[in-house]
Amino acid sequence: MTTEELNKNLKLMRVAVAVISASIGVMIISAIVSYNKKGFSVFTVLPLMFLPILTMNIANMRKIKTELDSRK
């Protein structure tokens, strides 16, 4: 990949990580409210299912940063 493509992918990954993080935050708040009102349900553990996606995106973003730093 060229440096321009890596920069473009890095920007895209930053947006993706921010959106996924915000989504997980909203799901956690919803899970807490749902747990307090209705008790345990599938929505209580749903945010945990998205954490691997977030961690993979963060790891990929770090790899791209490392590659860009090695090219400077």
C-alpha positions as CSV (number, residue, x, y, z in Angstrom):
1,M,0.0,0.0,0.0
2,T,1.1,3.5,-0.6
3,T,1.5,6.1,2.1
4,E,-1.6,7.9,0.9
5,E,-3.7,4.8,1.1
6,L,-2.4,4.1,4.6
7,N,-3.2,7.6,5.7
8,K,-6.7,7.2,4.2
9,N,-7.2,3.9,6.0
10,L,-6.0,5.4,9.3
11,K,-8.5,8.2,9.1
12,L,-11.2,5.7,8.3
13,M,-10.2,3.5,11.2
14,R,-10.2,6.5,13.6
15,V,-13.8,7.2,12.6
16,A,-14.8,3.6,12.8
17,V,-13.3,3.2,16.3
18,A,-15.0,6.4,17.5
19,V,-18.4,5.3,16.1
20,I,-18.0,1.8,17.6
21,S,-16.9,3.2,21.0
22,A,-19.9,5.5,21.1
23,S,-22.2,2.7,20.1
24,I,-20.8,0.5,22.9
25,G,-21.2,3.4,25.3
26,V,-24.8,3.8,24.4
27,M,-25.4,0.0,24.6
28,I,-23.8,-0.1,28.1
29,I,-26.1,2.7,29.3
30,S,-29.1,1.0,27.8
31,A,-28.0,-2.4,29.3
32,I,-27.8,-0.8,32.8
33,V,-31.2,0.8,32.5
34,S,-32.7,-2.4,31.1
35,Y,-31.2,-4.5,33.8
36,N,-32.6,-2.1,36.5
37,K,-36.1,-2.2,35.0
38,K,-36.5,-5.8,33.7
39,G,-33.6,-7.7,35.1
40,F,-31.1,-9.8,33.1
41,S,-31.7,-10.1,29.4
42,V,-29.8,-10.5,26.1
43,F,-29.4,-6.7,26.0
44,T,-27.5,-6.8,29.2
45,V,-24.6,-8.7,27.6
46,L,-24.9,-7.3,24.1
47,P,-22.2,-4.6,24.5
48,L,-19.7,-7.4,25.4
49,M,-20.3,-8.9,22.0
50,F,-19.0,-5.8,20.3
51,L,-15.8,-5.5,22.3
52,P,-13.8,-7.9,20.1
53,I,-14.7,-5.8,17.0
54,L,-13.5,-2.7,18.8
55,T,-10.2,-4.4,19.9
56,M,-9.6,-5.7,16.4
57,N,-10.1,-2.2,14.9
58,I,-7.8,-0.6,17.5
59,A,-5.1,-3.3,16.8
60,N,-5.4,-2.6,13.0
61,M,-5.2,1.1,13.6
62,R,-2.0,0.6,15.6
63,K,-0.5,-1.5,12.8
64,I,-1.2,1.2,10.3
65,K,0.4,3.8,12.6
66,T,3.4,1.6,13.0
67,E,3.8,1.1,9.3
68,L,3.4,4.9,8.7
69,D,6.0,5.7,11.3
70,S,8.4,3.2,9.8
71,R,8.1,4.9,6.4
72,K,9.0,8.3,7.8
